[in-house]
Amino acid sequence: MAAVATCGTGAGSTGSVVAAGSKNHVTSFQRRGPRASGSDSSYSRLVSIAGTRPSVRNGQLLVSTGLPALDQLLGGGLAVGTVLLIEEDKYNIYSSLLFKYFLAEGIINGHTLLVASAKEDPADILQELPAPLLDDNFKKDFDEEACNHKTAESNIKMKIAWRYQLLPKMEAGPVSSSRFGHYYDASKKMPQELIEASKWHGFFFPEKSSSTLNIEPCSLTHGYIKLLQFIQNIIYEEGFDGSNPQKKQKNILRIGIQNLGSPLWGDDICCTENGNSHSLTKFLYVLRGLLRTSLSACMITMPTHLIQNKAIISRVTNLSDTVVGLESFIGSERETNPLYKDYHGLIHIRQIPRLNNLIYDVSDVKDLAFKLKRKLFTIERLHLPPDLSDTVSRSSKQDLAEPSKLLGPGCGVMAGGKKHLDF
Amino acid sequence: VTKGKLTLLCDANTDGSFLVHHFLSFYLKANCKVCFVALIQSFSHYNIVGQKLGVSLTVARECGQLVFLEGLKSSVDVFFRAQAEPHPLQFLREANAENLQPLYEFVREALKPVDDGEAAWRCPVLLVDDLSVLLSLGMGAVAVLDFIHYCRATVCWERKGNIVALVHDSGDTEDEENNILLNGLSHQSHLILRAEGLATGFCRDVHGQLRILWRTPSQPTTQRDQSLTYQYKIQDKSVSFFAKGMSPAVL
């Protein structure tokens, strides 16, 4: 079959994706074909969707998570049709920030947003999105051209430790594809015009909970059922699943669900150990089914540290495609630990999907820490500061051993292990 | 191709899906009729990996060699629209689904021997990826074990076919149901392939360890079960195996 041949050769030539001509595009959308129920005739029109790019590894269509550093760790970005699960940090500070970056990226790229929350009104969430950094002078005013260019991070030359300059940078520097991944200024708010120009749908659970159910009772909690129906409605009506082939411009639907699994959604897995243990997992399964058959990507933040039944966490991990855990140092004893003084927390990449492939991109670095500066959220390899004291006290040695045991396991899908030895 | 066997694939701390892809392509190449209950990934995913391994799932599906139940896509249909006839994934709609009978009926129907003298396939094969998902979707471990028991009676004993199923081993997380399922299946299976992560942690060149265990569940355990251990590295189109410690990266 000719289609098979194109697919095969496309998979072989991983080449340079950005400069690749239509061949790569044809390949990536041939792969999209069986997922979206659209017809073959729409492929010729599917040249490119704003804010997406094909993956170097397998031609999968990727969108940016809003954090170029995280995109790099996930193998280029978040694959369309998959779920990114963020395990929240203890006080939900950094995970809500990542959530906002994800939504802001959607607005900049012109994607449609679907924001679901049980805690805050989606309109309020959108008002608080960070402003994008636009040009070199970090000016707030912009025009249509400038908002598509990324800022050039000033490349500070190292004078003394110049050898370290050769180490690979974790964050993505200025990249040739100017429309993928932007930097945001966390201290400023997104301009109102941009928010109003964007298309978004909000699902605020307290508002919707009063309407009647029109589905047979199954073991899903009420909130999840309504959310699934809402998402499915949007996907169907706006044609993200290819059901409306007359639409000229295909677009991506970015779904953001905040604090899934918390008691505010009506789910009691955070309160008791023997609660409704299947509601959340069923929800995730049907959600993933919806995503696989439409042009959408989803980010979910979940307070996994509150879930009482640990088995649910492992099931949830197995049901999600990409899982990233955040651990912030606020309030823990690590805040004052001199080892971690440069960073705000640790980031654990717990799972990366193997889509259309036997293998996947995994970074070599397992110990990652993040740092939030005003204009930049960086993720770096955790560097232990040099041990300068002559007499090393016993307490600090123990501190060293404890976190290194925790850092060892790293990416659980590849190989778990308790010891901090590499093979 | 041996007949009448139940093979259990198990992964612990790592991803054992490469084993599923291998068995799928193996049985398709061996000209067997395959019923694939794919609950965890979409059809195109298996198709693309299958092409790398040398089989085309679309061709197999069209000519009837492969019956594919795409869990993710069908779940959306089942969940949002009431179905006229019983659907294999009907338990998604029900609050307290007792058993997996509709799914079993689907499998039985799919692997029914064709009598009209067409291209006769070799033994029927049931492939399930994966069973742990059924636990997440609300079925109890006993219901899943019953389902496998019924399938075994039909596929392995009556039709002399094979069953291959993947179960995740949750390791030290206290997933009781999963442990029950895993132990129950381990006792019933003839061959256990267990993919584990390395005890020393992550390594770029050796992705994990595969433990192979041959069992004879029906006979008394006077003869010892044989077992072998290999370490492996997954590459783009294949998986390379080597003895412990003999990774090319180390030598």
Interface residues (C-beta under 8 A of the other chain):
Chain A: M1 V4 C7 G8 A11 R31 G33 P34 R35 N58 G81 I215 E216 P217 C218 S219 L228 Q229 Q232 H278 T281 K282 Y285 V286 R288 G289 L290 R292 T293 K310 A311 I313 S314 R315 N318 L319 R354 L355 N356 N357 L358 I359 D364 K366 G408 P409 G410 C411 G412 V413 M414 A415 G416 G417 K418 K419 H420 L421 D422 F423
Chain B: A12 N13 T14 D15 S17 F18 H21 S42 F43 S44 H45 N47 I48 V49 Q51 K52 S56 T58 V59 G71 L72 K73 S74 S75 V76 F79 F80 A82 L92 R93 E94 A95 N96 S132 V133 L135 S136 L137 G138 H168 S170 G171 T173 E174 D175 E176 E177 N178 G197 L198 A199 T200 G201 F202 C203 R204 D205 V206 H207 G208 I234 Q235 D236 K237 V239 S247 V250
